[in-house]
Amino acid sequence: MYKIAAPSFCNIEPLLFPLKDLFILHRDEPSRISTAFDNNECDILISSATRIMDKENLLSYGIAAEKEVMSVALFCPTSFQSVKLAATSSSSNTLLKVIAKHFWKKELSFSYEKGDAFLLFGDECLRFHSDTYQKIDLATVWYEETGLPFVFARGYIHNPHIKPCIEEHFQKALQWSSANKSVLLSEISKKTGFSKELLSCYYDTLSFKLEKKHLESIELFHKLVKDIDV
């Protein structure tokens, strides 16, 4: 039985929930699952699209937002010069730095301790509501500036020989989630406490099969990252 390491957020559930009896699922913070993969403690990793690997080790599945994502956002006052970064999401932090430098043309200071504004991601971001701060959806900014979806994570494997098998399982998982959406929403709602209505809206913003436009987005992101201090 293959082992999948993936973030412990609800965004990945349409891909992984149908596979819970077919794979060993290791769910944890992004940095920890990356370490587990690097230490050969799992066969498949779903993690930041910033990771560089040979093409045969890349899966055509991941987590992407077409225009908005709802779960990766900067909360800020009208004017701000500093940002408190998310503690465990390198991809979200890097995206914000890319946006600030290349799109906003703004010099910001970044810290993990404090800031005028703060970045939230994942389930924490979905739960947070504020009448004080403006919410800026980072995937929306990326789409408005590039015309491309943003890829927050993609699948990686150590052994290229298992790629056809894994991708077939992922395809069937997404088909199951589409055909049994009400079951999926009920189960994830019980697990997370999010309403089925919120989850439905959230999953409608996401795509999991990476196509040409997603790969173009990853390539552009890698190019822009080279110009910033990550």
N, C-alpha and C positions, 0 to 999 in steps of 0.2 A: 504494500500500500504506500503510495507516494505521500510526501509531506509538503504541505503548502504553508509558507510563512506570509502573513498578510496583516495589514494594520487592523487594530481592534475598533474600527469605526463602522457605522451602519452603511456607509456609501458602497461598500463592496458586497453587501449581502445578496443582491440579485445574481451575482456570479458565484458566490461561495455557498450560500444556504442550501441550494439543491445538491451540493456535493458533500454535505456533512457526513454522510455514511459511506462515501467512496474514497475519501482522502483523510489523512490526519491533518487537522487544521491547527496551526500555531498562530495565535492572534496576540499581538503585542504592539508596543510603540514602534514607530518607523525605524528608529536607530537600532533597536534591539533585534528586529527581524532581519535587518541588513547584516548585522553581525552574525546572526545564526546562519544565514546563507553563505557568507564569506567563510565561515568555519565548517561548511559542508554538513550542517546539522539539519538541512532540509533540501528538498529536490527542486522546489519551485518558489520563487519570490515574487510578490506583487509589491512594488515599492517605487520610489521616485523615478520619474523618467529621465532624470539627470545622470543616472548610472550609465557608464560606457561599457558595453560588452560586444563581442562579435555577433554578427547578424544571425548566425545559426543558434545563438543562445537567447534570442529575443522572441517573445511571443506576440502575436497580433491581437492580444487582449490586454486591457488595462482599465483605467478610470479616466474619462475625459468629460469636460463640460463644453457643450456646444456654444452657449452664449453667456449663461450665468451658472453659478454653482451653489449659491446659498450658504455654503459651509466653509468658504475661505474669504475672509473679509477684513478690511481695515476699518476700525472704529476710531473716528477722529473728530476734533473740534473744527471750526471753520478755518482756523489757521494753526499750523503745527510745524515744528522743526525736528522733532525727535520721535522715534517709534520704539515701543517695546515689542520685540519679536516673539514669535511662538516658540515655546521651549523645545518642542520635539519634532518640528516639521521643517526640514531643511529646504524642501522644494517650495513650500509656501513663502518662506523667508526670502529665498532667492528670487522668486517671481516678483515679490514686492520691490526688491532692490533693482531688478531689471526695469520694472514699470517706472520707478522714481527717476532713474538715470536716463533711460532712453525715450520714455513717453512724456513724463511730466517735466523733464529737464530740471529736476529739483534736487538740491543737496540736502539730504537728511542724515541725521545721526541715528545709529541703530544700537540697541542694547537689549540684553535679556533681563535687565533689572527694572528699568522704568522708561517712560516716554510720554510725550504729550498725547500721542495716539498709540493704539495697540492692535496687534494682529491676532486674530483668533482663527482656528481651523477645526475641521471635524465636527464631532457631536457637540463639543463645547460651543462652537460658533452657532450651531442650529438652536441651541438652548438660550443663547444670550439675546436679550432685548434691552434697548436703551432709548430713552427720549432725549438724552443729553448729547449723544454722539451721532454723527453722520456715519452711515454704513456704506462702504465702498466695496462692491463685489469685485474681486481681482480677476475672475474669469471674464466678467463683462468688460472690464478695461482692456484686457488682452484681445478680446474679440473685436472691440471697437477700433483698436489700433492696428490690428493685423488682418482682420477678416477670417481668422482661423480659430478653431476650438482649442482649448488648452488641455494638455494631457498631464494630469497630476501623478499618475502612476502607470506602470506597465509591467507585464509579466516577464520573468527571466528564468532560465533553466540552466543547470550545469551540464546535463547530458542532452545533446541535440537529437539523439535517437528517440527520445520520448516526446518530442515536439508534436508529431501528428496525433498521438494519443491524448495528450493534454489539451490540445486545441479542440479536438472533437468533444471532449468532456465539457469544456467551457461553452462551446456552441450549444450543446444539449442543455446545459444549465440555464443559459439565457432563454432558450425556447421554453423551458419549464416555467421560469419566472414570469414570462410574458403570458403564458397560457393559464397560470395559476396566481395571478397578481393579488387577488383578494386573500389567498392563503399566505402568501409571502408578507403582505402588509400586516396581517393579523399577528403573525409570528414575530415579526421584527418590532411591531408596536408593543407587544408584551415584553419583549426582551429589553427594549430601550426606554419605554415610557413615552415615546413620541406618538402623536396621533396618526392614525392611518391616512388622514387627509394630508398632513404635513409630509409624511413619507412618500405618498403618491406624487405630490408636487416636486419633491426633491429628486426622486428617481427619474422623473420626466426630464430633468435638466441634464442627466448623465447619459453617457454612452460607454459601452464596454468593448466593442469590436473596433479595433484601430484600423482606419482606412488611410488612403493616400493623404487626405487633408490633415489627419492627425500626425502622420509621419513628417509632413512638411512643417507642422507646428513644432514638433520636437527638434527638428534640425535648426529652425530659426531660433528657438530658445537656447540651444547649445551655443549658437553663434553669438547671441547677445550676452550670455553669461560670461564669455571670455573677457568682456570689457569691464566687469565689476569685481569688487572685492567680496567674495562669498565667505 
